[in-house]
């Protein structure tokens, strides 16, 4: 059983070194015409086209940083009130 083409495209882009691939290279890899690749990108929320390159969207570290700062704040307040 093979994967749907938009999932295969997403995995291909994310496997690249800079998480980017040209439309032509993606078409060759997926063995589809170049005009099909933009339709596959539109089906996938994790990818975006900028110029002639397909890029994987970067994930934000904001929630992780805020959680870490919150717990560090609790430890600091507990240390000040503890003695």
PyMOL Python script that loads the backbone (N, CA, C, O; Angstrom):
from pymol import cmd

cmd.read_pdbstr("""\
ATOM      1  N   UNK A   1       0.846  -1.174   0.000  1.00  0.00           N
ATOM      2  CA  UNK A   1       0.000   0.000   0.000  1.00  0.00           C
ATOM      3  C   UNK A   1       0.894   1.241   0.000  1.00  0.00           C
ATOM      4  O   UNK A   1       1.797   1.370   0.827  1.00  0.00           O
ATOM      5  N   UNK A   2       0.635   2.126  -0.916  1.00  0.00           N
ATOM      6  CA  UNK A   2       1.461   3.329  -0.998  1.00  0.00           C
ATOM      7  C   UNK A   2       0.767   4.503  -0.310  1.00  0.00           C
ATOM      8  O   UNK A   2      -0.454   4.522  -0.155  1.00  0.00           O
ATOM      9  N   UNK A   3       1.570   5.473   0.096  1.00  0.00           N
ATOM     10  CA  UNK A   3       1.053   6.669   0.755  1.00  0.00           C
ATOM     11  C   UNK A   3       0.412   7.604  -0.259  1.00  0.00           C
ATOM     12  O   UNK A   3       0.784   7.581  -1.432  1.00  0.00           O
ATOM     13  N   UNK A   4      -0.548   8.432   0.167  1.00  0.00           N
ATOM     14  CA  UNK A   4      -1.057   9.473  -0.732  1.00  0.00           C
ATOM     15  C   UNK A   4       0.075  10.415  -1.124  1.00  0.00           C
ATOM     16  O   UNK A   4       1.020  10.615  -0.362  1.00  0.00           O
ATOM     17  N   UNK A   5      -0.029  10.986  -2.310  1.00  0.00           N
ATOM     18  CA  UNK A   5       1.056  11.810  -2.848  1.00  0.00           C
ATOM     19  C   UNK A   5       1.340  13.029  -1.975  1.00  0.00           C
ATOM     20  O   UNK A   5       2.504  13.406  -1.834  1.00  0.00           O
ATOM     21  N   UNK A   6       0.308  13.670  -1.375  1.00  0.00           N
ATOM     22  CA  UNK A   6       0.576  14.857  -0.560  1.00  0.00           C
ATOM     23  C   UNK A   6       1.314  14.495   0.727  1.00  0.00           C
ATOM     24  O   UNK A   6       2.090  15.307   1.231  1.00  0.00           O
ATOM     25  N   UNK A   7       1.095  13.307   1.267  1.00  0.00           N
ATOM     26  CA  UNK A   7       1.831  12.858   2.452  1.00  0.00           C
ATOM     27  C   UNK A   7       3.280  12.528   2.068  1.00  0.00           C
ATOM     28  O   UNK A   7       4.221  12.866   2.786  1.00  0.00           O
ATOM     29  N   UNK A   8       3.431  11.872   0.938  1.00  0.00           N
ATOM     30  CA  UNK A   8       4.773  11.542   0.455  1.00  0.00           C
ATOM     31  C   UNK A   8       5.581  12.808   0.185  1.00  0.00           C
ATOM     32  O   UNK A   8       6.777  12.856   0.471  1.00  0.00           O
ATOM     33  N   UNK A   9       4.923  13.843  -0.372  1.00  0.00           N
ATOM     34  CA  UNK A   9       5.593  15.115  -0.616  1.00  0.00           C
ATOM     35  C   UNK A   9       6.020  15.762   0.698  1.00  0.00           C
ATOM     36  O   UNK A   9       7.137  16.269   0.803  1.00  0.00           O
ATOM     37  N   UNK A  10       5.148  15.750   1.694  1.00  0.00           N
ATOM     38  CA  UNK A  10       5.478  16.332   2.993  1.00  0.00           C
ATOM     39  C   UNK A  10       6.682  15.632   3.621  1.00  0.00           C
ATOM     40  O   UNK A  10       7.576  16.295   4.145  1.00  0.00           O
ATOM     41  N   UNK A  11       6.712  14.315   3.572  1.00  0.00           N
ATOM     42  CA  UNK A  11       7.831  13.576   4.142  1.00  0.00           C
ATOM     43  C   UNK A  11       9.120  13.830   3.370  1.00  0.00           C
ATOM     44  O   UNK A  11      10.201  13.886   3.957  1.00  0.00           O
ATOM     45  N   UNK A  12       9.004  13.984   2.053  1.00  0.00           N
ATOM     46  CA  UNK A  12      10.177  14.264   1.232  1.00  0.00           C
ATOM     47  C   UNK A  12      10.772  15.623   1.580  1.00  0.00           C
ATOM     48  O   UNK A  12      11.987  15.749   1.730  1.00  0.00           O
ATOM     49  N   UNK A  13       9.929  16.633   1.706  1.00  0.00           N
ATOM     50  CA  UNK A  13      10.407  17.986   2.024  1.00  0.00           C
ATOM     51  C   UNK A  13      11.042  18.016   3.411  1.00  0.00           C
ATOM     52  O   UNK A  13      12.104  18.610   3.596  1.00  0.00           O
ATOM     53  N   UNK A  14      10.398  17.383   4.377  1.00  0.00           N
ATOM     54  CA  UNK A  14      10.925  17.388   5.743  1.00  0.00           C
ATOM     55  C   UNK A  14      12.213  16.583   5.871  1.00  0.00           C
ATOM     56  O   UNK A  14      12.997  16.817   6.791  1.00  0.00           O
ATOM     57  N   UNK A  15      12.440  15.642   4.963  1.00  0.00           N
ATOM     58  CA  UNK A  15      13.659  14.838   5.007  1.00  0.00           C
ATOM     59  C   UNK A  15      14.851  15.568   4.394  1.00  0.00           C
ATOM     60  O   UNK A  15      15.994  15.169   4.613  1.00  0.00           O
ATOM     61  N   UNK A  16      14.602  16.626   3.633  1.00  0.00           N
ATOM     62  CA  UNK A  16      15.696  17.383   3.019  1.00  0.00           C
ATOM     63  C   UNK A  16      16.462  18.151   4.091  1.00  0.00           C
ATOM     64  O   UNK A  16      15.923  18.448   5.157  1.00  0.00           O
ATOM     65  N   UNK A  17      17.722  18.471   3.801  1.00  0.00           N
ATOM     66  CA  UNK A  17      18.607  19.096   4.777  1.00  0.00           C
ATOM     67  C   UNK A  17      18.038  20.402   5.327  1.00  0.00           C
ATOM     68  O   UNK A  17      18.028  20.604   6.541  1.00  0.00           O
ATOM     69  N   UNK A  18      17.569  21.280   4.462  1.00  0.00           N
ATOM     70  CA  UNK A  18      17.039  22.575   4.901  1.00  0.00           C
ATOM     71  C   UNK A  18      15.521  22.618   4.872  1.00  0.00           C
ATOM     72  O   UNK A  18      14.929  23.697   4.911  1.00  0.00           O
ATOM     73  N   UNK A  19      14.893  21.468   4.805  1.00  0.00           N
ATOM     74  CA  UNK A  19      13.445  21.330   4.728  1.00  0.00           C
ATOM     75  C   UNK A  19      12.872  22.178   3.596  1.00  0.00           C
ATOM     76  O   UNK A  19      11.877  22.882   3.768  1.00  0.00           O
ATOM     77  N   UNK A  20      13.525  22.096   2.432  1.00  0.00           N
ATOM     78  CA  UNK A  20      13.090  22.814   1.244  1.00  0.00           C
ATOM     79  C   UNK A  20      13.486  22.020   0.013  1.00  0.00           C
ATOM     80  O   UNK A  20      14.526  21.362  -0.007  1.00  0.00           O
ATOM     81  N   UNK A  21      12.642  22.085  -1.022  1.00  0.00           N
ATOM     82  CA  UNK A  21      12.907  21.388  -2.272  1.00  0.00           C
ATOM     83  C   UNK A  21      12.242  22.184  -3.395  1.00  0.00           C
ATOM     84  O   UNK A  21      11.193  22.795  -3.191  1.00  0.00           O
ATOM     85  N   UNK A  22      12.847  22.175  -4.568  1.00  0.00           N
ATOM     86  CA  UNK A  22      12.246  22.895  -5.693  1.00  0.00           C
ATOM     87  C   UNK A  22      11.053  22.091  -6.227  1.00  0.00           C
ATOM     88  O   UNK A  22      10.948  20.884  -6.011  1.00  0.00           O
ATOM     89  N   UNK A  23      10.170  22.789  -6.921  1.00  0.00           N
ATOM     90  CA  UNK A  23       8.995  22.140  -7.492  1.00  0.00           C
ATOM     91  C   UNK A  23       9.410  21.083  -8.517  1.00  0.00           C
ATOM     92  O   UNK A  23       8.808  20.011  -8.586  1.00  0.00           O
ATOM     93  N   UNK A  24      10.444  21.387  -9.314  1.00  0.00           N
ATOM     94  CA  UNK A  24      10.898  20.441 -10.320  1.00  0.00           C
ATOM     95  C   UNK A  24      11.439  19.159  -9.676  1.00  0.00           C
ATOM     96  O   UNK A  24      11.124  18.057 -10.126  1.00  0.00           O
ATOM     97  N   UNK A  25      12.250  19.305  -8.626  1.00  0.00           N
ATOM     98  CA  UNK A  25      12.801  18.133  -7.944  1.00  0.00           C
ATOM     99  C   UNK A  25      11.694  17.304  -7.287  1.00  0.00           C
ATOM    100  O   UNK A  25      11.751  16.074  -7.289  1.00  0.00           O
ATOM    101  N   UNK A  26      10.690  17.981  -6.727  1.00  0.00           N
ATOM    102  CA  UNK A  26       9.575  17.267  -6.106  1.00  0.00           C
ATOM    103  C   UNK A  26       8.787  16.491  -7.156  1.00  0.00           C
ATOM    104  O   UNK A  26       8.371  15.359  -6.908  1.00  0.00           O
ATOM    105  N   UNK A  27       8.581  17.093  -8.326  1.00  0.00           N
ATOM    106  CA  UNK A  27       7.852  16.411  -9.397  1.00  0.00           C
ATOM    107  C   UNK A  27       8.602  15.179  -9.869  1.00  0.00           C
ATOM    108  O   UNK A  27       7.993  14.140 -10.126  1.00  0.00           O
ATOM    109  N   UNK A  28       9.916  15.284  -9.985  1.00  0.00           N
ATOM    110  CA  UNK A  28      10.721  14.133 -10.410  1.00  0.00           C
ATOM    111  C   UNK A  28      10.671  13.039  -9.348  1.00  0.00           C
ATOM    112  O   UNK A  28      10.540  11.859  -9.670  1.00  0.00           O
ATOM    113  N   UNK A  29      10.778  13.437  -8.075  1.00  0.00           N
ATOM    114  CA  UNK A  29      10.770  12.456  -6.992  1.00  0.00           C
ATOM    115  C   UNK A  29       9.424  11.724  -6.906  1.00  0.00           C
ATOM    116  O   UNK A  29       9.384  10.510  -6.705  1.00  0.00           O
ATOM    117  N   UNK A  30       8.328  12.470  -7.058  1.00  0.00           N
ATOM    118  CA  UNK A  30       6.999  11.873  -6.952  1.00  0.00           C
ATOM    119  C   UNK A  30       6.511  11.246  -8.256  1.00  0.00           C
ATOM    120  O   UNK A  30       5.498  10.547  -8.278  1.00  0.00           O
ATOM    121  N   UNK A  31       7.252  11.507  -9.355  1.00  0.00           N
ATOM    122  CA  UNK A  31       6.877  11.009 -10.679  1.00  0.00           C
ATOM    123  C   UNK A  31       5.512  11.519 -11.107  1.00  0.00           C
ATOM    124  O   UNK A  31       4.664  10.757 -11.572  1.00  0.00           O
ATOM    125  N   UNK A  32       5.311  12.837 -10.941  1.00  0.00           N
ATOM    126  CA  UNK A  32       4.087  13.506 -11.371  1.00  0.00           C
ATOM    127  C   UNK A  32       4.475  14.731 -12.191  1.00  0.00           C
ATOM    128  O   UNK A  32       5.615  15.186 -12.100  1.00  0.00           O
ATOM    129  N   UNK A  33       3.553  15.283 -12.996  1.00  0.00           N
ATOM    130  CA  UNK A  33       3.858  16.520 -13.723  1.00  0.00           C
ATOM    131  C   UNK A  33       4.060  17.688 -12.757  1.00  0.00           C
ATOM    132  O   UNK A  33       3.536  17.684 -11.643  1.00  0.00           O
ATOM    133  N   UNK A  34       4.830  18.691 -13.202  1.00  0.00           N
ATOM    134  CA  UNK A  34       5.128  19.844 -12.333  1.00  0.00           C
ATOM    135  C   UNK A  34       3.875  20.616 -11.943  1.00  0.00           C
ATOM    136  O   UNK A  34       3.833  21.192 -10.856  1.00  0.00           O
ATOM    137  N   UNK A  35       2.848  20.647 -12.798  1.00  0.00           N
ATOM    138  CA  UNK A  35       1.648  21.418 -12.468  1.00  0.00           C
ATOM    139  C   UNK A  35       0.786  20.742 -11.403  1.00  0.00           C
ATOM    140  O   UNK A  35      -0.155  21.361 -10.907  1.00  0.00           O
ATOM    141  N   UNK A  36       1.075  19.504 -11.041  1.00  0.00           N
ATOM    142  CA  UNK A  36       0.339  18.796  -9.991  1.00  0.00           C
ATOM    143  C   UNK A  36       0.892  19.126  -8.604  1.00  0.00           C
ATOM    144  O   UNK A  36       0.159  19.078  -7.616  1.00  0.00           O
ATOM    145  N   UNK A  37       2.169  19.457  -8.528  1.00  0.00           N
ATOM    146  CA  UNK A  37       2.834  19.676  -7.240  1.00  0.00           C
ATOM    147  C   UNK A  37       2.183  20.810  -6.437  1.00  0.00           C
ATOM    148  O   UNK A  37       1.962  20.627  -5.240  1.00  0.00           O
ATOM    149  N   UNK A  38       1.862  21.984  -7.032  1.00  0.00           N
ATOM    150  CA  UNK A  38       1.190  23.019  -6.230  1.00  0.00           C
ATOM    151  C   UNK A  38      -0.152  22.568  -5.650  1.00  0.00           C
ATOM    152  O   UNK A  38      -0.527  22.999  -4.559  1.00  0.00           O
ATOM    153  N   UNK A  39      -0.872  21.714  -6.358  1.00  0.00           N
ATOM    154  CA  UNK A  39      -2.136  21.188  -5.823  1.00  0.00           C
ATOM    155  C   UNK A  39      -1.880  20.289  -4.617  1.00  0.00           C
ATOM    156  O   UNK A  39      -2.656  20.291  -3.661  1.00  0.00           O
ATOM    157  N   UNK A  40      -0.804  19.527  -4.661  1.00  0.00           N
ATOM    158  CA  UNK A  40      -0.452  18.669  -3.527  1.00  0.00           C
ATOM    159  C   UNK A  40      -0.043  19.505  -2.317  1.00  0.00           C
ATOM    160  O   UNK A  40      -0.340  19.142  -1.179  1.00  0.00           O
ATOM    161  N   UNK A  41       0.642  20.629  -2.566  1.00  0.00           N
ATOM    162  CA  UNK A  41       1.049  21.513  -1.466  1.00  0.00           C
ATOM    163  C   UNK A  41      -0.188  22.138  -0.819  1.00  0.00           C
ATOM    164  O   UNK A  41      -0.235  22.285   0.402  1.00  0.00           O
ATOM    165  N   UNK A  42      -1.189  22.506  -1.622  1.00  0.00           N
ATOM    166  CA  UNK A  42      -2.411  23.098  -1.077  1.00  0.00           C
ATOM    167  C   UNK A  42      -3.170  22.117  -0.189  1.00  0.00           C
ATOM    168  O   UNK A  42      -3.866  22.536   0.737  1.00  0.00           O
ATOM    169  N   UNK A  43      -3.046  20.820  -0.457  1.00  0.00           N
ATOM    170  CA  UNK A  43      -3.715  19.807   0.362  1.00  0.00           C
ATOM    171  C   UNK A  43      -3.030  19.600   1.709  1.00  0.00           C
ATOM    172  O   UNK A  43      -3.616  19.014   2.618  1.00  0.00           O
ATOM    173  N   UNK A  44      -1.801  20.073   1.842  1.00  0.00           N
ATOM    174  CA  UNK A  44      -1.012  19.812   3.041  1.00  0.00           C
ATOM    175  C   UNK A  44      -0.803  21.112   3.813  1.00  0.00           C
ATOM    176  O   UNK A  44      -0.286  22.085   3.265  1.00  0.00           O
ATOM    177  N   UNK A  45      -1.201  21.128   5.077  1.00  0.00           N
ATOM    178  CA  UNK A  45      -1.075  22.328   5.909  1.00  0.00           C
ATOM    179  C   UNK A  45       0.357  22.601   6.356  1.00  0.00           C
ATOM    180  O   UNK A  45       0.664  23.717   6.775  1.00  0.00           O
ATOM    181  N   UNK A  46       1.236  21.609   6.277  1.00  0.00           N
ATOM    182  CA  UNK A  46       2.609  21.755   6.763  1.00  0.00           C
ATOM    183  C   UNK A  46       3.559  22.340   5.730  1.00  0.00           C
ATOM    184  O   UNK A  46       4.715  22.623   6.047  1.00  0.00           O
ATOM    185  N   UNK A  47       3.091  22.527   4.500  1.00  0.00           N
ATOM    186  CA  UNK A  47       3.963  23.001   3.423  1.00  0.00           C
ATOM    187  C   UNK A  47       3.478  24.329   2.875  1.00  0.00           C
ATOM    188  O   UNK A  47       2.294  24.657   2.945  1.00  0.00           O
ATOM    189  N   UNK A  48       4.431  25.094   2.322  1.00  0.00           N
ATOM    190  CA  UNK A  48       4.120  26.377   1.693  1.00  0.00           C
ATOM    191  C   UNK A  48       5.058  26.558   0.502  1.00  0.00           C
ATOM    192  O   UNK A  48       6.202  26.105   0.521  1.00  0.00           O
ATOM    193  N   UNK A  49       4.550  27.230  -0.540  1.00  0.00           N
ATOM    194  CA  UNK A  49       5.373  27.507  -1.722  1.00  0.00           C
ATOM    195  C   UNK A  49       5.803  28.964  -1.677  1.00  0.00           C
ATOM    196  O   UNK A  49       4.973  29.861  -1.528  1.00  0.00           O
ATOM    197  N   UNK A  50       7.095  29.193  -1.808  1.00  0.00           N
ATOM    198  CA  UNK A  50       7.636  30.545  -1.929  1.00  0.00           C
ATOM    199  C   UNK A  50       8.506  30.575  -3.173  1.00  0.00           C
ATOM    200  O   UNK A  50       9.590  29.993  -3.206  1.00  0.00           O
ATOM    201  N   UNK A  51       8.014  31.264  -4.198  1.00  0.00           N
ATOM    202  CA  UNK A  51       8.732  31.297  -5.465  1.00  0.00           C
ATOM    203  C   UNK A  51       8.650  29.950  -6.139  1.00  0.00           C
ATOM    204  O   UNK A  51       7.560  29.486  -6.473  1.00  0.00           O
ATOM    205  N   UNK A  52       9.794  29.312  -6.344  1.00  0.00           N
ATOM    206  CA  UNK A  52       9.865  28.006  -6.988  1.00  0.00           C
ATOM    207  C   UNK A  52      10.260  26.916  -5.998  1.00  0.00           C
ATOM    208  O   UNK A  52      10.663  25.824  -6.399  1.00  0.00           O
ATOM    209  N   UNK A  53      10.144  27.214  -4.697  1.00  0.00           N
ATOM    210  CA  UNK A  53      10.617  26.296  -3.657  1.00  0.00           C
ATOM    211  C   UNK A  53       9.459  25.928  -2.734  1.00  0.00           C
ATOM    212  O   UNK A  53       8.638  26.771  -2.374  1.00  0.00           O
ATOM    213  N   UNK A  54       9.414  24.662  -2.365  1.00  0.00           N
ATOM    214  CA  UNK A  54       8.445  24.185  -1.383  1.00  0.00           C
ATOM    215  C   UNK A  54       9.156  24.132  -0.036  1.00  0.00           C
ATOM    216  O   UNK A  54      10.202  23.497   0.098  1.00  0.00           O
ATOM    217  N   UNK A  55       8.582  24.802   0.956  1.00  0.00           N
ATOM    218  CA  UNK A  55       9.194  24.862   2.286  1.00  0.00           C
ATOM    219  C   UNK A  55       8.281  24.211   3.322  1.00  0.00           C
ATOM    220  O   UNK A  55       7.057  24.304   3.232  1.00  0.00           O
ATOM    221  N   UNK A  56       8.882  23.561   4.293  1.00  0.00           N
ATOM    222  CA  UNK A  56       8.134  23.045   5.437  1.00  0.00           C
ATOM    223  C   UNK A  56       7.996  24.178   6.445  1.00  0.00           C
ATOM    224  O   UNK A  56       8.959  24.891   6.725  1.00  0.00           O
ATOM    225  N   UNK A  57       6.792  24.340   6.988  1.00  0.00           N
ATOM    226  CA  UNK A  57       6.578  25.390   7.990  1.00  0.00           C
ATOM    227  C   UNK A  57       7.337  25.036   9.256  1.00  0.00           C
ATOM    228  O   UNK A  57       7.368  23.878   9.673  1.00  0.00           O
ATOM    229  N   UNK A  58       7.943  26.035   9.857  1.00  0.00           N
ATOM    230  CA  UNK A  58       8.701  25.826  11.092  1.00  0.00           C
ATOM    231  C   UNK A  58       7.743  25.822  12.277  1.00  0.00           C
ATOM    232  O   UNK A  58       6.775  26.582  12.312  1.00  0.00           O
ATOM    233  N   UNK A  59       8.024  24.969  13.230  1.00  0.00           N
ATOM    234  CA  UNK A  59       7.202  24.912  14.426  1.00  0.00           C
ATOM    235  C   UNK A  59       7.717  25.916  15.443  1.00  0.00           C
ATOM    236  O   UNK A  59       8.923  26.125  15.575  1.00  0.00           O
ATOM    237  N   UNK A  60       6.795  26.527  16.152  1.00  0.00           N
ATOM    238  CA  UNK A  60       7.149  27.547  17.123  1.00  0.00           C
ATOM    239  C   UNK A  60       7.525  26.907  18.461  1.00  0.00           C
ATOM    240  O   UNK A  60       6.933  25.911  18.876  1.00  0.00           O
ATOM    241  N   UNK A  61       8.518  27.497  19.125  1.00  0.00           N
ATOM    242  CA  UNK A  61       8.936  27.032  20.447  1.00  0.00           C
ATOM    243  C   UNK A  61       8.342  27.893  21.555  1.00  0.00           C
ATOM    244  O   UNK A  61       8.710  27.735  22.719  1.00  0.00           O
ATOM    245  N   UNK A  62       7.438  28.792  21.217  1.00  0.00           N
ATOM    246  CA  UNK A  62       6.860  29.709  22.187  1.00  0.00           C
ATOM    247  C   UNK A  62       6.239  29.036  23.396  1.00  0.00           C
ATOM    248  O   UNK A  62       6.593  29.386  24.522  1.00  0.00           O
ATOM    249  N   UNK A  63       5.328  28.086  23.219  1.00  0.00           N
ATOM    250  CA  UNK A  63       4.707  27.447  24.381  1.00  0.00           C
ATOM    251  C   UNK A  63       5.709  26.747  25.292  1.00  0.00           C
ATOM    252  O   UNK A  63       5.549  26.757  26.512  1.00  0.00           O
ATOM    253  N   UNK A  64       6.727  26.149  24.717  1.00  0.00           N
ATOM    254  CA  UNK A  64       7.743  25.463  25.529  1.00  0.00           C
ATOM    255  C   UNK A  64       8.525  26.473  26.357  1.00  0.00           C
ATOM    256  O   UNK A  64       8.794  26.231  27.534  1.00  0.00           O
ATOM    257  N   UNK A  65       8.888  27.589  25.766  1.00  0.00           N
ATOM    258  CA  UNK A  65       9.654  28.624  26.477  1.00  0.00           C
ATOM    259  C   UNK A  65       8.827  29.224  27.612  1.00  0.00           C
ATOM    260  O   UNK A  65       9.340  29.429  28.712  1.00  0.00           O
ATOM    261  N   UNK A  66       7.538  29.508  27.347  1.00  0.00           N
ATOM    262  CA  UNK A  66       6.688  30.083  28.393  1.00  0.00           C
ATOM    263  C   UNK A  66       6.485  29.102  29.548  1.00  0.00           C
ATOM    264  O   UNK A  66       6.461  29.513  30.708  1.00  0.00           O
ATOM    265  N   UNK A  67       6.342  27.830  29.247  1.00  0.00           N
ATOM    266  CA  UNK A  67       6.196  26.823  30.299  1.00  0.00           C
ATOM    267  C   UNK A  67       7.465  26.745  31.146  1.00  0.00           C
ATOM    268  O   UNK A  67       7.391  26.674  32.373  1.00  0.00           O
ATOM    269  N   UNK A  68       8.614  26.759  30.502  1.00  0.00           N
ATOM    270  CA  UNK A  68       9.882  26.721  31.222  1.00  0.00           C
ATOM    271  C   UNK A  68      10.045  27.949  32.117  1.00  0.00           C
ATOM    272  O   UNK A  68      10.452  27.825  33.272  1.00  0.00           O
ATOM    273  N   UNK A  69       9.731  29.124  31.593  1.00  0.00           N
ATOM    274  CA  UNK A  69       9.835  30.342  32.399  1.00  0.00           C
ATOM    275  C   UNK A  69       8.854  30.336  33.561  1.00  0.00           C
ATOM    276  O   UNK A  69       9.171  30.826  34.645  1.00  0.00           O
ATOM    277  N   UNK A  70       7.663  29.786  33.341  1.00  0.00           N
ATOM    278  CA  UNK A  70       6.666  29.704  34.407  1.00  0.00           C
ATOM    279  C   UNK A  70       7.186  28.854  35.564  1.00  0.00           C
ATOM    280  O   UNK A  70       7.104  29.262  36.722  1.00  0.00           O
ATOM    281  N   UNK A  71       7.713  27.685  35.255  1.00  0.00           N
ATOM    282  CA  UNK A  71       8.224  26.818  36.318  1.00  0.00           C
ATOM    283  C   UNK A  71       9.462  27.396  36.987  1.00  0.00           C
ATOM    284  O   UNK A  71       9.652  27.214  38.189  1.00  0.00           O
ATOM    285  N   UNK A  72      10.308  28.089  36.231  1.00  0.00           N
ATOM    286  CA  UNK A  72      11.461  28.750  36.843  1.00  0.00           C
ATOM    287  C   UNK A  72      11.000  29.849  37.789  1.00  0.00           C
ATOM    288  O   UNK A  72      11.609  30.063  38.837  1.00  0.00           O
ATOM    289  N   UNK A  73       9.927  30.547  37.423  1.00  0.00           N
ATOM    290  CA  UNK A  73       9.370  31.573  38.302  1.00  0.00           C
ATOM    291  C   UNK A  73       8.829  30.976  39.589  1.00  0.00           C
ATOM    292  O   UNK A  73       9.033  31.534  40.667  1.00  0.00           O
ATOM    293  N   UNK A  74       8.144  29.853  39.486  1.00  0.00           N
ATOM    294  CA  UNK A  74       7.620  29.183  40.680  1.00  0.00           C
ATOM    295  C   UNK A  74       8.764  28.758  41.596  1.00  0.00           C
ATOM    296  O   UNK A  74       8.672  28.919  42.813  1.00  0.00           O
ATOM    297  N   UNK A  75       9.820  28.228  41.035  1.00  0.00           N
ATOM    298  CA  UNK A  75      10.980  27.804  41.839  1.00  0.00           C
ATOM    299  C   UNK A  75      11.636  29.008  42.505  1.00  0.00           C
ATOM    300  O   UNK A  75      12.043  28.926  43.664  1.00  0.00           O
ATOM    301  N   UNK A  76      11.744  30.118  41.790  1.00  0.00           N
ATOM    302  CA  UNK A  76      12.344  31.315  42.366  1.00  0.00           C
ATOM    303  C   UNK A  76      11.499  31.862  43.503  1.00  0.00           C
ATOM    304  O   UNK A  76      12.033  32.232  44.548  1.00  0.00           O
ATOM    305  N   UNK A  77      10.199  31.918  43.314  1.00  0.00           N
ATOM    306  CA  UNK A  77       9.311  32.425  44.378  1.00  0.00           C
ATOM    307  C   UNK A  77       9.346  31.488  45.572  1.00  0.00           C
ATOM    308  O   UNK A  77       9.386  31.948  46.713  1.00  0.00           O
ATOM    309  N   UNK A  78       9.331  30.183  45.331  1.00  0.00           N
ATOM    310  CA  UNK A  78       9.390  29.221  46.443  1.00  0.00           C
ATOM    311  C   UNK A  78      10.716  29.353  47.196  1.00  0.00           C
ATOM    312  O   UNK A  78      10.745  29.211  48.418  1.00  0.00           O
ATOM    313  N   UNK A  79      11.798  29.618  46.492  1.00  0.00           N
ATOM    314  CA  UNK A  79      13.083  29.801  47.146  1.00  0.00           C
ATOM    315  C   UNK A  79      13.125  31.064  47.985  1.00  0.00           C
ATOM    316  O   UNK A  79      13.745  31.068  49.048  1.00  0.00           O
ATOM    317  N   UNK A  80      12.485  32.133  47.541  1.00  0.00           N
ATOM    318  CA  UNK A  80      12.459  33.381  48.301  1.00  0.00           C
ATOM    319  C   UNK A  80      11.548  33.268  49.522  1.00  0.00           C
ATOM    320  O   UNK A  80      11.855  33.841  50.568  1.00  0.00           O
ATOM    321  N   UNK A  81      10.453  32.552  49.415  1.00  0.00           N
ATOM    322  CA  UNK A  81       9.503  32.437  50.525  1.00  0.00           C
ATOM    323  C   UNK A  81       9.842  31.295  51.486  1.00  0.00           C
ATOM    324  O   UNK A  81       9.340  31.255  52.609  1.00  0.00           O
ATOM    325  N   UNK A  82      10.675  30.390  51.053  1.00  0.00           N
ATOM    326  CA  UNK A  82      10.976  29.188  51.854  1.00  0.00           C
ATOM    327  C   UNK A  82      11.770  29.454  53.113  1.00  0.00           C
ATOM    328  O   UNK A  82      11.702  28.651  54.044  1.00  0.00           O
ATOM    329  N   UNK A  83      12.513  30.529  53.190  1.00  0.00           N
ATOM    330  CA  UNK A  83      13.361  30.725  54.357  1.00  0.00           C
ATOM    331  C   UNK A  83      13.160  32.047  54.984  1.00  0.00           C
ATOM    332  O   UNK A  83      13.806  32.361  55.983  1.00  0.00           O
TER     333      UNK A  83
END
""", "prot")
cmd.dss("prot")
cmd.show_as("cartoon", "prot")
cmd.util.cbc("prot")
cmd.orient("prot")
